[in-house]
Amino acid sequence: MVENRPYMAVLTHVVLIAGIVFLCFPVWMALVASTHTGESLSRSPIPMWFGGEGWENYSTLLSGGVDAAGGVPVAQMMWNSLIMAIGITFGKIAISLLSAYAIVYFRFPFRMLFFWLIFITLMLPVEVRILPTYDVVASLDMLNSYSGLIIPLIASATATFLFRQFFMTVPDELVEAARIDRAGPIRFFFDILLPLSRTNIAALFIILFIYGWNQYLWPFLITTDQDLYTIVMGIQRMVNVGEGIPIWHLTMGTAILAMIPPVLVVLVMQRLFVKGLVESEK
């Protein structure tokens, strides 16, 4: 039996509030810095409240571009990141669903060998695979293209494993009922398995979208066209200005804009996300 101890409730809330302040303080400082001029941020003390240059700073970022980012508008870089993130997310989910479905419900030679080969790729760091992948992409003439940004990253051993484990919990009675109703493999997949996988798909959608949105190394390697810069590449170029002084007010504004799409995705899908992570009865 859990005892009602008021001091424990107070302590718990204090710890939670302290954690929220600790996590949100950098975001607050970035938001405040994005509303000041560069000169204001170079003086001490650093301002802790909003300035009057927010509209001008964000207008410059979204429309005119920044020289440190190659003169590319932040709106264009966010659009490139959005296309990349959505393409990677849908590609990973689609391929993982089909792979897990084939492994669980079809009997073919070396079925488990193929699964373990997929699973073993989890042990290989990205750096090990990046050069062979780059060579293949270059050979297929996919450098500086959306297909080159998306296609090499759409396979996911983790998602395949999670969907396989979920499909193995689906009762055999559903499979037998589908056979009695003369439902073929395609109908069984779309009418039964996909609706049952809704919460799992939602949870993976959020994780994979953030994964695709935050990609830096791969776009940096295969992209030299400024029109294909992603938002993370733009932030990196604004910070690394050589011997010059970073334009911190615009850099912080870009960081704030870069947080908006992932935050919106989490807020919109948070219920399905939590349900997909904690739901045990299928």
Secondary structure by P-SEA (a helix, b strand, c coil): cccccaaaaaaaaaaaaaaaaaaaaaaaaaaaaaacccccccccccccccccaaaaaaaaaacccccccccccaaaaaaaaaaaaaaaaaaaaaaaaaaaaaaccccccaaaaaaaaaaaccccccccaaaaaaaaaaaaccccccccccccccccaaaaaaaaaaaaaccaaaaaaaaaacccaaaaaaacccccaaaaaaaaaaaaaaaaaaccaaaaacccccccccaaaaaaaaacccccccaaaaaaaaaaaaacaaaaaaaacaaaaaaaaccccc
